[in-house]
Amino acid sequence: MDQEEPKNQKNQQLTDYGKFSSMAFQMGGIIALGVWGGIELDKYFPISKFPVFTISLSLLSVFASIYFVIKDLLKK
């Protein structure tokens, strides 16, 4: 009985590590996709020398990734 309790605790720790590392990859993917989309839109619509789409979409993707992380953390 005593051996099962530490084993369950270790499994829970591994589950938590997996959950948090997947959140980090999700954040990175969302931000990278937003920056890439902004760069492509700036190439397609050359409004000015200032990269409007890149900056706006990168900020939007940062806020979106923070939203998804908070949503996942509160789901527990």
Buried (B, 14 or more C-beta within 10 A) or exposed (E): EEEEEEEEEEEEEEEEEEEEEEBEEBBEEBBEBBBBBBBEBBEEEEEEEEBBBBEEBBEBBBEBBEEBBEEBEEEE
